[in-house]
Amino acid sequence: MSEEHSIGTKTQICAVIGNPVGHSLSPAIHNAAFRALNLDFVYVAHPVEDVKNALAGMRALGNFRGMSITIPHKIDAMKYVDEISPVDRSIGSINTVIHEKGRLRGLGTDGPGALKAIEDAGVDLDGKNILMLGAGGAARAIAFTLARGTRMNELVILDINEPLLKGLTTDLTAGTEARIKSEPLNESSLSGAMASAHLIIHCTPIGMHPKTGVSLVPPSLFRPGQVVFDVVYTPLETQLLSDARQQGLTVISGVDMFINQAVLQFEQFTGHDAPVAVMRRVVMERLSS
């Protein structure tokens, strides 16, 4: 917003809720985007423990337009909105709520954000084998998006948490027509899956700040032509991506997925095409400082 469009009675409010939210880049990203398009919006961060009443408050406030939902509320928030798409219901979590005339619509932008990052890297998934490392929240969102929105050949999921792995595998098999395989993560299963994978998607916290410099995948397992996507974006280049790049492989940074999901949220909040270059610049400045 420019000075002549200062905050007033018609200003639309957006917010991120979670616990904690002090580290969130979302206010900086969205407010820069609002200013770039001269929109009468403002974005703030709220530490929230009681998600039920937070969403009731959103419903009660006429100019509370949009909400980003982060840990630990992505699952619980689903109970308190009026509308959720079938794919997001299958995923079992949401990260965005839109307020439309007293009704709350919940959706997820993580999966679509990841798919756009893959497409933007020029990766064709038709007939390809995808290996997913991890079966948690990010993995669920990406797996359902790929299973429903691409013509991949097969998705193999590995995780050390067998109940989590079994739950995701069961849900994907029941909710999509994709070929899904899963195994407990160990040296043998990783080596076997890497041998036939075209795209590797890493969805565990391994390599994330502050425990950098470690990778789940030994460089000896990489094959020419593979693409490696790490959803971790702190640091900007994880050890996994560094190792893959040194092998001459195509790499996709988690920062691309992060920016894409924020872009999709912005467009849901405002109805305008997002100023992507502005949002990317803010993210890169904050993460590089």
N, C-alpha and C positions, 0 to 999 in steps of 0.2 A: 504493500500500500504506500502511495505517496503521501506527502504531508496533507494535501487537500482532501485525502480520503482517510482521515484518522478514524480510530475506533469509535463507533457510535451505536445508536439503537438498532441499526439494521445489519451490523457486523455479524457475519456467520462464524460460529465457533467450531473449531475442530480440536481434538486432543488425543494424546496417547495415554492409555491407562495400563498400569502394571505395577509390579512390586519386586524390585526397584525400577525406577524410570530415570534416575539421575544421569545415567550414561547415554540416554537416547539421543540419536542424531536427528530424530524426526522433526522436532520444532524448528531447527535451523534449516533443514531441507525444505519443508513445506512453506515456512514464512518467506524464504527467499523466492520460492516459486510464486506465491501470492503477490509479492511485490513486483516481480518481473511482469506479471500480467495485469497489475493494478487492480486486483480483486479485493473486495471488502470482506476479507476473511482474516482470521487470526488462529494460530495453532499453539496450544500449550501442553504441558505435561502434568499429569496428576498421579501421584502415588496412590494406589487404591488397593484395599484389602477386600472390601465388600462390593463385588462386581454386580450383584443383583440390584442394590440400591443405586449404584453408579449409573446403570442403564435405565433405571426408573427415573432418575434425575434428568438424564438426557432426553427421555421421552416427554418429560414435563416442560422442558425449556424449548420454546418455539424456535429459537435461532441457533440451537445446538445441532449442527449439521452432520458432523462425521466424527468417528472415533477409530483410532488404531488400537488394537488389543494385543498386548504382549504378555510374556510370561508373568504370572502363572495362570492367566485367565482365558486362554484361547479355547479351552474345552468348555469350561463352566459358562462362558458368555452365551453359548448356543441355547441354553435353557431360557434365556430372557429376551429373545428377539422373536419377531412375528413371522419372518420369512427367511428361509435358507435354501439355496439351490441344491439339487440332488447330489452333485459332485462334492459340494462342501459338506453335506450331511454324511456322505460316505467317508470323507477324510476324517471327520469327527472333531474338527476344530475350525475356528474362524479367526481372522486377524483384522477385520474391518466391519464397522457397523455404520449404516447410513440411515439418517432420520428423515422420513418423508411423511409430513402431516400426521404426526402422532404414531406412525408405524415404524418399526425398526427392522431393517433388512441386513442380515449378516452374510458375509462372504469371505473368501480367502483369496489373497493375491500372491502368496508364496509360490504355489505350483505354477500358475501362469507366468510369474516373473522368472522362474527357473527355465521354463520351456522357451520363453523369448530369448533368454541368454544363450541357450543352446542353438536356437535358430539364427540369432545374430552372429554366432561364430561360424556360420555356414555349414553346420552339421546336419546331414540328412539322416533321419532315424529310420526311414523305411527299410524293413527287413533286417535291422541291426540288433545285436545282442547288447543289452545294457546290464552292467553290474552296479548294484547299489550297496554301499557299505554303510550300515546303520539302518535301524527300523523305527526311529523315534518320530517326533512331530514333523520335522522338515522332510524326512524321508517319506512319511505318509502323504504329505501334500504333493510332493513331486511325483511319487509313484502313481497315485490316482490320476494326476494330470496326464502323465505319459501313457498310462494304460488306456485312458479314454480318448486321448487327443492325438495319438500317433499310430503309425502302422509298424511299430517295432516288431522284431521277431520274438524276443524273449527278454524277460526281466528276471535277473537273479539277485536275490537279496541275502546278505550275510550280516549277522550280528551275534555278539556274545550273549545277549539277553534273549534266551530262547522263548519265554512267554510273550515278549514284545514281538519277536520275529514271527511266531506262530499266529498271533493276533492279526498282524498286518497281512500275512500271506492268506489267511482265511478270508479276511475282508476283501482283499483284491480279487481272489478267486470267485467269491460270491457276487461281487459288485461290478466286475468287468469281464470282458471276454479275452483278455490278454493271457499269454502264456507266462505263468509265474512259477519260479522255483526258489526255494530257500534252503539254506543250510546254516548250522552254527558256524560262526567265524573262527577259523583256526588256520594254521600255515597251509595245511593240505587243501582245504576248501578254497582259500584265497588263491593259491597257485592254480588250481583247476579252473576257477572262474575267470581269472585273468587271461588264461590261454585262449579263450574264445570271445572275450569282451571287446566290443568296438568303442563303447563309451563307459567310462568309470565315473560314478557320481559318489563323492565322499560326503556323508551326512553325519559324521560323529564329531565330537569336540576335539579329537586328537590333532594337535598342531595349532590349536587356538591359543592366543595370548592369555596368560603369560607363559604357558608351556609350549613355546615355539621350538623349532628345530627338530621335531620328531614327525614321523610319518608312519601310517599304517601299512603302506605298500613299499616293499623293498624295490629299489630301482631295477634289479635283475628281472623282475616280473613284467616290465613294460615290453610291449611289442610295437614295431613300426606301424604308424597309421592310427594308433589309438588316440582318443580324445579324453582328457582328464578334467573333470569339473569338481571343484572343492567349494562347498557352500560356506565354509569359514571365510571371513573377510578381515579378520584381525589376527595376524598381519595380512597386508594386501596380497603378498605372495607367500603362501605356506610352504613348508618343506616339501610336501607332496607336489605342489605345482612347480617348485624350483627343480626338483628331480625330474619331473616329466618334461619340462622345457629343455633341460640339459640333454635329454634323450631325443630332442627334436620333435616332440609331440605337440599337438594343439592343446592349449590349456584355456580353461574358462574360470575366471575368478568369481568367488562368492559376492564380490562387490557389485557385479553386474546384476545378479539376482536381486540383491538388496535395493539397488536403484530402480530396477524394473517394478518391484512390488510397490515401492513408494510412488512411482509414476502412475501405476494403476489405481492406487488409493486416491491420489490427487484428482484424477479424472473422474472418479466416482464422487468425490466431495464436491467438485466444482462444475462438472459438465463441460470443461474446457480441455483442449489438448495441453498436456503438460509441457513446460519449458525444460525439456530433458537435459540440455546442456548446462543450464543453471543448476539443476539438482545434482548432476554429476560433479560439477565443479565444487559445490559445497561439501559433498561427501568426501571427495579426494583431498580437499584442503583440511578437513577435520581429521581424516584418518592418517594423513601424512605429517601432521603437526606433532 
